Structure formats: structure tokens, C-alpha cells
Amino acid sequence: MKIISTLLFSLLFVSANSQSWKLTSHYSLAVPQQEMGKNIPPAHSLQAGILYQLPGQLKQLSVGLELGIGLYASKRIEQTFQFDNFSSIVPVNYNSNVFNANLQTRLNLLSDKNHVIPYINLKGGLYSFFSNIVVEDPDDPDGCHALERENIISDKTMYWSAGGGLQIDPAIFSKYKRSGRVLIDISANTIRGGTLNYINTKRLLDAQSVNDPAGKPLHVRFVNASTQAIHEHTVAQVYTSPLRLLEFRAGVTVMLN
């Protein structure tokens, strides 16, 4: 993140008097592939970025940065936990999210004078998966209560992304063909990165009955209100696989000049 901030500051300083800036905003649907596709559903994200269009003979090339935040699962499941001499049904809430930050380059294959401009892009940065797990207290005031109401699982990896898209000037649909500052932007990208730990949200069952050697149990501690005895119970299975996503985007590019 420090490198990204430094680059952005440098771009702003060098080009303080320039008007060759673009803002990008997209909805992203990232579909897990290969082993990751067996474990989690697609991630829905909002992406925002800034691009600086290089001057002169390099004017079809833009560089900048981008940030994104999204969600790939939100579920509430009742799990049965066995204590010393009784069992209790405990509601567990799962919220699993993604975050990414990257440096990006975009090369327009046609000049800005065209109403439809194909482009290719290359990105590299950090991708993070993190899950918030909130274990609700049992209804019985004399029963066991979660010692940790929220247990956060997070992991991150460096990644790269490559793909292409189209910038479409809405003026192409207009009778007068007057270009504006807002362009429709659609693209598709492949995303590749290192290994990540995450919750298998496609099979969120009663964790006490799950015996899957491919996953690692995630534990939450409970305390008995009467005896103060501490128990540890499994609330989910954590899986590890390489980051593999196929991303589809739709949004806008805003020309600031």
C-alpha cells in the first residue's frame, strides 16, 4: 500500500497542471475457477480507480491505481454444540469479503477520436480474503456463551490480472454524435495469484458433523456461565487453494479534461 500511495503522489506532483486524468468505476463479478470454484461462490465487488494518460506519442497508454471491496458470502446457520452434559443450538453468522489494491496500465488500441475504443490492460497488486464470524449467545442464560463474539479470518496474496475491454462513447447512439466525458466501460480479465486460506462457504453445514480432511477446523471458545469452564468448538472449515478468478466488469470511465 505504501508503494501504491507513493506512486499516486508522484503522478499528482509531476502532472499537477495536466488534465489527462480519468476516473474509473465498475461493478465486478469475479467467478472462482479450478479448486477455488469448488469452495466459494462468485464475488460481487465495487471497483474505483484513477488513470493518468501519458502525453505525446504515448497518449494511448494510461497508468494508475485501483481499489476494490466486495462480498462473496453472507449466511446464518444454526450449529449444534455439545458441552459437558448438554447440547445447545447456536446461531452463527458468516460474512466473507474480498479486497484488492493494484497498479494498472491500460493501452487503447484506437485513438480517442473513435466512439468505440478497444483496449488491453495489465494489473498487479494485493488481493485479500477475510471472513467475520459472529457466534450468537445461546438463549439459555445458564448455558455457555461465546467468549469471542467475532473471530476474523484473513489471508492475502500478491496477484496479477490481464484482460481487455471496450470503451464506448454514448454519443454513438445519438443523432448528433457529440462526445461527452462519460464513457461506458466493459471488460473481462483473468486473475492469478498465490495461495489463500478462506472459509468453504458452499458447504457451511453443522461443523460438528463435518469430517473433511481437505479442510482445517476453525475453533471458537465458549465459557460456561455456571462453572466458568472454557470449551472450544469448531464453527467452520478453512480451505487453501491458489487464487484463480475470471472477472467480468461493467462501469464507466470519466474523462476529467
Disulfide bonds with the S-S distance in Angstrom:
none
